[in-house]
Amino acid sequence: MLKACSATFLIALSATASYAQSNTNVLKVTSPVQELSSTQLGTAPSEKAQPYASGVLTKVDAVMLLKNLNADPSRTTIINILRWKDATHTSTKFATWYLYDPNPSKTSFYFESADQLLKSTAIAGQTELQFIYVHINADLTTGQSEYADPTRKSPDVVLLHNVSYSITVAKQQTQFLQDLQTLVSVLGFSIPTPEAGVTPALPPSPGYFSVTQFKSPWSTSSIAITASLENSNSSDPVNTKQTQSKTSGSTSNQLMSQTYTNEKPSWIGLSAGVQITSYKDVSYQQSSSTITPNSITQQNVYVFFDGYLPPVLPTLSSFRYIPQPFVGLPIKGKVLRHIMVGGGIGLHWLEPFGGVVFDTQNGQTTTTSGTSNKLTLQAVFGLKVSMTALGKALKKS
Protein backbone atom coordinates (compact mmCIF):
# COMPACT_ATOMS: atom_id res chain seq x y z
CA MET A 1 0.00 0.00 0.00
CA LEU A 2 2.81 2.38 0.94
CA LYS A 3 4.65 1.64 -2.32
CA ALA A 4 1.45 2.22 -4.33
CA CYS A 5 0.85 5.57 -2.61
CA SER A 6 4.48 6.62 -3.26
CA ALA A 7 4.19 5.70 -6.95
CA THR A 8 0.91 7.61 -7.27
CA PHE A 9 2.51 10.69 -5.70
CA LEU A 10 5.50 10.54 -8.07
CA ILE A 11 3.25 10.18 -11.13
CA ALA A 12 1.01 13.05 -10.05
CA LEU A 13 3.96 15.35 -9.39
CA SER A 14 5.65 14.43 -12.67
CA ALA A 15 2.44 14.83 -14.68
CA THR A 16 1.80 18.24 -13.12
CA ALA A 17 5.33 19.32 -14.04
CA SER A 18 5.03 18.05 -17.62
CA TYR A 19 1.84 20.03 -18.21
CA ALA A 20 3.61 23.32 -17.45
CA GLN A 21 3.64 24.54 -21.05
CA SER A 22 7.14 25.03 -22.41
CA ASN A 23 7.50 28.60 -23.73
CA THR A 24 9.94 29.45 -26.51
CA ASN A 25 11.59 32.70 -27.56
CA VAL A 26 13.50 32.79 -30.88
CA LEU A 27 16.00 35.60 -31.37
CA LYS A 28 17.80 36.50 -34.57
CA VAL A 29 21.34 37.82 -34.43
CA THR A 30 21.31 41.23 -36.11
CA SER A 31 24.24 42.98 -34.45
CA PRO A 32 26.60 44.81 -36.83
CA VAL A 33 29.24 42.72 -38.56
CA GLN A 34 32.75 43.96 -37.84
CA GLU A 35 36.05 43.25 -39.51
CA LEU A 36 38.52 41.39 -37.32
CA SER A 37 41.90 43.06 -36.93
CA SER A 38 45.21 41.21 -36.81
CA THR A 39 45.60 41.86 -33.07
CA GLN A 40 42.15 41.27 -31.60
CA LEU A 41 42.71 37.53 -31.12
CA GLY A 42 45.82 38.24 -29.07
CA THR A 43 48.46 36.93 -31.47
CA ALA A 44 49.42 37.73 -35.05
CA PRO A 45 47.66 35.56 -37.66
CA SER A 46 49.60 32.31 -38.06
CA GLU A 47 48.83 28.77 -39.07
CA LYS A 48 50.56 27.53 -35.90
CA ALA A 49 49.16 30.03 -33.37
CA GLN A 50 45.88 29.65 -31.50
CA PRO A 51 43.03 30.19 -32.05
CA TYR A 52 43.89 30.34 -35.77
CA ALA A 53 45.22 26.77 -35.87
CA SER A 54 42.33 24.88 -34.26
CA GLY A 55 40.18 27.36 -32.34
CA VAL A 56 41.63 26.73 -28.86
CA LEU A 57 40.88 29.31 -26.15
CA THR A 58 41.92 29.39 -22.51
CA LYS A 59 40.20 31.30 -19.71
CA VAL A 60 42.85 34.03 -19.99
CA ASP A 61 42.31 34.19 -23.75
CA ALA A 62 38.54 34.56 -23.27
CA VAL A 63 38.97 37.52 -20.90
CA MET A 64 41.35 39.19 -23.35
CA LEU A 65 39.00 38.51 -26.28
CA LEU A 66 36.08 40.23 -24.56
CA LYS A 67 38.26 43.26 -23.88
CA ASN A 68 39.61 43.43 -27.45
CA LEU A 69 36.14 43.14 -28.98
CA ASN A 70 34.68 45.79 -26.65
CA ALA A 71 32.21 43.24 -25.27
CA ASP A 72 30.62 43.46 -21.84
CA PRO A 73 32.93 41.57 -19.43
CA SER A 74 30.23 41.37 -16.75
CA ARG A 75 27.89 39.14 -18.78
CA THR A 76 27.93 35.37 -19.10
CA THR A 77 29.12 34.95 -22.69
CA ILE A 78 28.81 32.19 -25.29
CA ILE A 79 31.70 32.29 -27.77
CA ASN A 80 31.80 30.56 -31.14
CA ILE A 81 35.04 30.49 -33.15
CA LEU A 82 34.88 29.15 -36.70
CA ARG A 83 37.46 28.99 -39.45
CA TRP A 84 36.62 28.32 -43.08
CA LYS A 85 38.54 25.61 -44.89
CA ASP A 86 38.30 27.42 -48.22
CA ALA A 87 37.30 30.81 -49.60
CA THR A 88 34.09 29.49 -51.15
CA HIS A 89 32.82 28.22 -47.78
CA THR A 90 32.20 24.68 -48.93
CA SER A 91 33.40 23.38 -45.56
CA THR A 92 34.81 24.47 -42.21
CA LYS A 93 38.24 23.72 -40.80
CA PHE A 94 36.94 23.86 -37.22
CA ALA A 95 34.14 25.27 -35.11
CA THR A 96 34.63 25.54 -31.34
CA TRP A 97 32.29 26.71 -28.57
CA TYR A 98 33.12 28.26 -25.21
CA LEU A 99 31.18 29.54 -22.22
CA TYR A 100 32.69 32.38 -20.19
CA ASP A 101 31.32 32.94 -16.69
CA PRO A 102 32.56 36.25 -15.19
CA ASN A 103 31.50 35.26 -11.68
CA PRO A 104 32.14 31.53 -11.20
CA SER A 105 31.32 30.00 -7.85
CA LYS A 106 34.32 29.86 -5.53
CA THR A 107 32.78 27.07 -3.46
CA SER A 108 31.77 24.60 -6.19
CA PHE A 109 34.80 22.31 -5.75
CA TYR A 110 34.67 20.88 -9.28
CA PHE A 111 37.25 18.42 -10.56
CA GLU A 112 37.47 20.39 -13.80
CA SER A 113 39.85 23.33 -14.21
CA ALA A 114 38.86 26.84 -15.28
CA ASP A 115 39.93 26.06 -18.86
CA GLN A 116 37.88 22.85 -18.86
CA LEU A 117 34.84 24.64 -17.46
CA LEU A 118 35.17 27.07 -20.36
CA LYS A 119 33.87 24.17 -22.52
CA SER A 120 30.95 23.50 -20.22
CA THR A 121 27.33 23.82 -21.36
CA ALA A 122 25.95 24.73 -17.91
CA ILE A 123 24.87 28.34 -17.30
CA ALA A 124 24.12 29.33 -13.71
CA GLY A 125 20.57 30.64 -14.12
CA GLN A 126 21.45 33.92 -15.87
CA THR A 127 19.02 36.14 -17.78
CA GLU A 128 21.47 38.82 -19.02
CA LEU A 129 23.62 37.05 -21.61
CA GLN A 130 25.98 37.73 -24.50
CA PHE A 131 26.88 35.87 -27.69
CA ILE A 132 30.07 36.41 -29.70
CA TYR A 133 30.99 34.73 -32.93
CA VAL A 134 34.30 35.04 -34.71
CA HIS A 135 34.79 33.67 -38.22
CA ILE A 136 38.42 33.34 -39.33
CA ASN A 137 39.15 33.55 -43.04
CA ALA A 138 40.51 30.56 -44.91
CA ASP A 139 43.36 32.76 -46.11
CA LEU A 140 45.00 34.55 -43.18
CA THR A 141 47.00 36.87 -45.43
CA THR A 142 44.28 38.47 -47.56
CA GLY A 143 40.74 37.28 -47.07
CA GLN A 144 39.33 39.61 -49.74
CA SER A 145 37.29 36.77 -51.24
CA GLU A 146 35.24 36.66 -48.03
CA TYR A 147 33.66 40.08 -48.64
CA ALA A 148 31.06 41.28 -51.10
CA ASP A 149 33.18 44.42 -51.45
CA PRO A 150 36.86 43.33 -51.46
CA THR A 151 38.02 46.95 -51.23
CA ARG A 152 35.90 47.38 -48.07
CA LYS A 153 35.22 51.03 -48.85
CA SER A 154 31.90 50.86 -47.07
CA PRO A 155 31.98 51.13 -43.26
CA ASP A 156 29.50 48.27 -43.11
CA VAL A 157 30.99 44.82 -43.65
CA VAL A 158 28.91 42.75 -46.08
CA LEU A 159 29.81 39.11 -46.53
CA LEU A 160 29.89 37.33 -49.84
CA HIS A 161 28.59 34.20 -48.07
CA ASN A 162 25.93 35.14 -45.55
CA VAL A 163 25.72 33.24 -42.28
CA SER A 164 22.63 33.44 -40.10
CA TYR A 165 22.62 32.78 -36.38
CA SER A 166 19.47 32.13 -34.39
CA ILE A 167 19.19 31.83 -30.62
CA THR A 168 16.31 29.74 -29.27
CA VAL A 169 15.57 30.19 -25.58
CA ALA A 170 13.07 27.65 -24.25
CA LYS A 171 11.62 27.70 -20.76
CA GLN A 172 12.46 24.47 -18.95
CA GLN A 173 11.55 22.63 -15.81
CA THR A 174 14.24 22.39 -13.17
CA GLN A 175 16.63 19.47 -13.49
CA PHE A 176 15.13 17.93 -10.35
CA LEU A 177 11.68 17.74 -11.97
CA GLN A 178 13.18 16.36 -15.18
CA ASP A 179 15.01 13.73 -13.15
CA LEU A 180 11.79 12.93 -11.31
CA GLN A 181 10.08 12.24 -14.63
CA THR A 182 13.01 10.04 -15.68
CA LEU A 183 12.65 8.11 -12.42
CA VAL A 184 8.92 7.56 -12.97
CA SER A 185 9.65 6.39 -16.52
CA VAL A 186 12.38 4.00 -15.33
CA LEU A 187 9.96 2.52 -12.78
CA GLY A 188 7.64 1.66 -15.66
CA PHE A 189 4.91 4.26 -15.26
CA SER A 190 3.66 6.46 -18.07
CA ILE A 191 3.12 10.23 -17.95
CA PRO A 192 0.72 12.03 -20.31
CA THR A 193 2.63 14.27 -22.70
CA PRO A 194 1.21 17.70 -23.57
CA GLU A 195 1.09 18.88 -27.14
CA ALA A 196 4.23 20.69 -28.22
CA GLY A 197 4.02 24.43 -28.78
CA VAL A 198 4.67 25.96 -32.19
CA THR A 199 7.97 27.79 -32.61
CA PRO A 200 7.53 30.97 -34.67
CA ALA A 201 9.55 31.21 -37.88
CA LEU A 202 11.86 34.21 -38.16
CA PRO A 203 13.93 35.42 -41.10
CA PRO A 204 17.67 34.77 -41.03
CA SER A 205 20.27 37.49 -40.48
CA PRO A 206 23.87 37.54 -41.72
CA GLY A 207 26.90 37.70 -39.45
CA TYR A 208 30.67 37.31 -39.42
CA PHE A 209 32.25 38.85 -36.34
CA SER A 210 29.66 40.21 -33.99
CA VAL A 211 28.83 40.84 -30.34
CA THR A 212 25.19 40.33 -29.40
CA GLN A 213 23.63 40.95 -26.01
CA PHE A 214 20.34 39.21 -25.31
CA LYS A 215 18.02 38.41 -22.44
CA SER A 216 16.43 35.19 -21.37
CA PRO A 217 12.93 35.70 -19.94
CA TRP A 218 13.52 32.66 -17.72
CA SER A 219 16.35 31.79 -15.35
CA THR A 220 15.63 28.10 -15.97
CA SER A 221 15.85 27.46 -19.70
CA SER A 222 17.71 25.82 -22.55
CA ILE A 223 19.62 28.05 -24.96
CA ALA A 224 20.27 26.64 -28.43
CA ILE A 225 22.39 28.53 -30.95
CA THR A 226 22.27 27.46 -34.59
CA ALA A 227 24.38 28.76 -37.48
CA SER A 228 23.26 28.30 -41.09
CA LEU A 229 24.89 29.23 -44.38
CA GLU A 230 22.53 30.71 -46.95
CA ASN A 231 23.30 29.73 -50.56
CA SER A 232 21.57 30.70 -53.76
CA ASN A 233 22.27 27.36 -55.46
CA SER A 234 21.29 23.81 -54.65
CA SER A 235 24.77 22.31 -54.33
CA ASP A 236 25.31 20.61 -51.02
CA PRO A 237 28.44 21.88 -49.27
CA VAL A 238 30.61 19.46 -47.41
CA ASN A 239 30.09 19.14 -43.64
CA THR A 240 26.67 20.86 -43.65
CA LYS A 241 23.06 19.72 -43.45
CA GLN A 242 21.00 21.18 -46.28
CA THR A 243 17.29 22.05 -46.18
CA GLN A 244 15.29 23.67 -49.01
CA SER A 245 13.53 26.93 -48.21
CA LYS A 246 9.76 26.86 -48.82
CA THR A 247 9.59 30.56 -49.66
CA SER A 248 12.56 30.93 -52.02
CA GLY A 249 14.93 29.00 -54.21
CA SER A 250 17.78 29.30 -51.73
CA THR A 251 19.03 26.49 -49.55
CA SER A 252 19.83 26.72 -45.86
CA ASN A 253 22.83 24.63 -44.82
CA GLN A 254 23.13 24.09 -41.08
CA LEU A 255 26.76 24.57 -40.16
CA MET A 256 26.58 23.80 -36.46
CA SER A 257 24.54 24.12 -33.32
CA GLN A 258 25.17 24.15 -29.60
CA THR A 259 22.75 23.86 -26.68
CA TYR A 260 23.27 25.16 -23.14
CA THR A 261 21.39 24.38 -19.94
CA ASN A 262 20.57 27.49 -17.93
CA GLU A 263 19.62 26.85 -14.30
CA LYS A 264 20.62 28.26 -10.94
CA PRO A 265 22.71 26.04 -8.63
CA SER A 266 20.54 23.50 -6.81
CA TRP A 267 20.60 22.17 -3.27
CA ILE A 268 18.98 18.84 -4.19
CA GLY A 269 19.24 16.13 -6.83
CA LEU A 270 18.13 12.62 -7.76
CA SER A 271 20.24 9.59 -8.59
CA ALA A 272 19.99 5.80 -8.73
CA GLY A 273 22.48 3.11 -7.84
CA VAL A 274 23.18 -0.39 -6.63
CA GLN A 275 25.04 -1.89 -3.70
CA ILE A 276 28.32 -3.57 -4.58
CA THR A 277 28.56 -5.14 -1.15
CA SER A 278 25.72 -7.20 0.32
CA TYR A 279 24.66 -8.17 3.82
CA LYS A 280 22.74 -11.00 5.44
CA ASP A 281 19.17 -10.38 6.44
CA VAL A 282 16.61 -12.57 8.17
CA SER A 283 13.03 -13.05 7.07
CA TYR A 284 10.51 -14.90 9.21
CA GLN A 285 7.68 -16.99 7.84
CA GLN A 286 4.90 -18.28 10.08
CA SER A 287 3.20 -21.61 9.38
CA SER A 288 0.52 -22.52 11.93
CA SER A 289 2.20 -21.84 15.27
CA THR A 290 5.75 -22.21 13.96
CA ILE A 291 7.94 -19.23 12.97
CA THR A 292 10.78 -20.21 10.64
CA PRO A 293 13.72 -17.86 9.98
CA ASN A 294 15.14 -17.64 6.43
CA SER A 295 18.54 -16.11 5.68
CA ILE A 296 18.45 -13.62 2.77
CA THR A 297 21.29 -11.85 0.99
CA GLN A 298 20.31 -8.21 0.51
CA GLN A 299 21.72 -6.32 -2.48
CA ASN A 300 19.16 -3.72 -3.54
CA VAL A 301 18.79 -1.12 -6.26
CA TYR A 302 18.19 2.28 -4.67
CA VAL A 303 16.84 5.70 -5.56
CA PHE A 304 18.82 8.45 -3.82
CA PHE A 305 17.72 11.94 -2.79
CA ASP A 306 20.99 13.90 -2.85
CA GLY A 307 21.82 17.09 -1.00
CA TYR A 308 24.49 19.60 -2.09
CA LEU A 309 26.22 22.02 0.26
CA PRO A 310 27.13 24.44 -1.20
CA PRO A 311 24.64 24.17 -4.10
CA VAL A 312 25.87 22.77 -7.41
CA LEU A 313 25.02 23.32 -11.06
CA PRO A 314 22.77 20.30 -11.83
CA THR A 315 24.60 19.21 -14.98
CA LEU A 316 27.98 19.39 -13.18
CA SER A 317 27.07 17.36 -10.10
CA SER A 318 29.19 14.47 -11.40
CA PHE A 319 32.36 16.58 -11.38
CA ARG A 320 32.52 17.72 -7.75
CA TYR A 321 35.19 16.38 -5.44
CA ILE A 322 33.54 17.01 -2.05
CA PRO A 323 31.10 14.33 -0.84
CA GLN A 324 27.37 14.97 -0.94
CA PRO A 325 25.01 13.43 1.63
CA PHE A 326 22.00 11.38 0.53
CA VAL A 327 19.01 9.40 1.73
CA GLY A 328 18.17 6.28 -0.27
CA LEU A 329 15.14 4.02 -0.66
CA PRO A 330 15.10 0.63 -2.45
CA ILE A 331 12.84 0.55 -5.50
CA LYS A 332 11.09 -2.67 -4.47
CA GLY A 333 10.08 -4.56 -1.37
CA LYS A 334 9.30 -2.95 1.97
CA VAL A 335 11.12 0.28 1.18
CA LEU A 336 10.88 1.91 4.61
CA ARG A 337 12.50 -1.14 6.24
CA HIS A 338 15.77 -0.58 4.34
CA ILE A 339 16.39 3.18 4.43
CA MET A 340 19.98 4.11 3.61
CA VAL A 341 21.90 7.25 4.54
CA GLY A 342 25.41 8.02 3.45
CA GLY A 343 27.63 10.07 1.19
CA GLY A 344 28.87 9.92 -2.38
CA ILE A 345 31.52 11.71 -4.37
CA GLY A 346 30.99 12.95 -7.92
CA LEU A 347 33.23 11.40 -10.53
CA HIS A 348 32.63 11.34 -14.30
CA TRP A 349 29.39 9.42 -14.91
CA LEU A 350 29.64 7.08 -11.89
CA GLU A 351 29.60 8.15 -8.24
CA PRO A 352 31.04 5.75 -5.63
CA PHE A 353 29.16 5.88 -2.33
CA GLY A 354 29.26 4.51 1.18
CA GLY A 355 26.24 4.26 3.41
CA VAL A 356 24.48 2.65 6.33
CA VAL A 357 21.23 0.73 5.90
CA PHE A 358 18.76 1.05 8.78
CA ASP A 359 17.48 -2.51 8.50
CA THR A 360 14.36 -3.17 10.58
CA GLN A 361 13.67 -6.58 9.03
CA ASN A 362 16.86 -8.16 10.23
CA GLY A 363 16.76 -9.28 13.86
CA GLN A 364 13.04 -10.02 14.03
CA THR A 365 12.59 -12.15 17.17
CA THR A 366 9.93 -14.35 18.69
CA THR A 367 8.26 -13.20 21.90
CA THR A 368 5.47 -14.51 24.00
CA SER A 369 3.05 -12.18 22.24
CA GLY A 370 4.24 -12.88 18.67
CA THR A 371 7.07 -11.07 16.87
CA SER A 372 8.85 -7.74 17.17
CA ASN A 373 11.31 -5.78 15.05
CA LYS A 374 14.86 -5.07 15.98
CA LEU A 375 16.79 -2.30 14.22
CA THR A 376 20.25 -3.20 12.94
CA LEU A 377 22.78 -1.11 11.04
CA GLN A 378 24.45 -2.51 7.91
CA ALA A 379 27.41 -0.81 6.22
CA VAL A 380 27.32 -0.95 2.41
CA PHE A 381 29.24 0.41 -0.56
CA GLY A 382 28.19 0.84 -4.16
CA LEU A 383 27.98 2.92 -7.30
CA LYS A 384 25.31 5.37 -8.38
CA VAL A 385 24.60 7.59 -11.37
CA SER A 386 22.68 10.85 -11.57
CA MET A 387 19.23 10.77 -13.12
CA THR A 388 20.48 13.40 -15.56
CA ALA A 389 23.15 11.04 -16.94
CA LEU A 390 20.72 8.10 -16.85
CA GLY A 391 18.13 10.09 -18.79
CA LYS A 392 20.70 10.98 -21.49
CA ALA A 393 21.75 7.34 -21.76
CA LEU A 394 18.12 6.20 -22.15
CA LYS A 395 17.51 8.78 -24.91
CA LYS A 396 20.50 7.48 -26.88
CA SER A 397 19.45 3.85 -26.58
Summary of the structure (lengths in Angstrom):
residues: 397
radius of gyration: 27.5
end to end distance: 33.2
largest distance: 102.5
contacts: 1214
relative contact order: 0.15
helix: 16%
strand: 41%
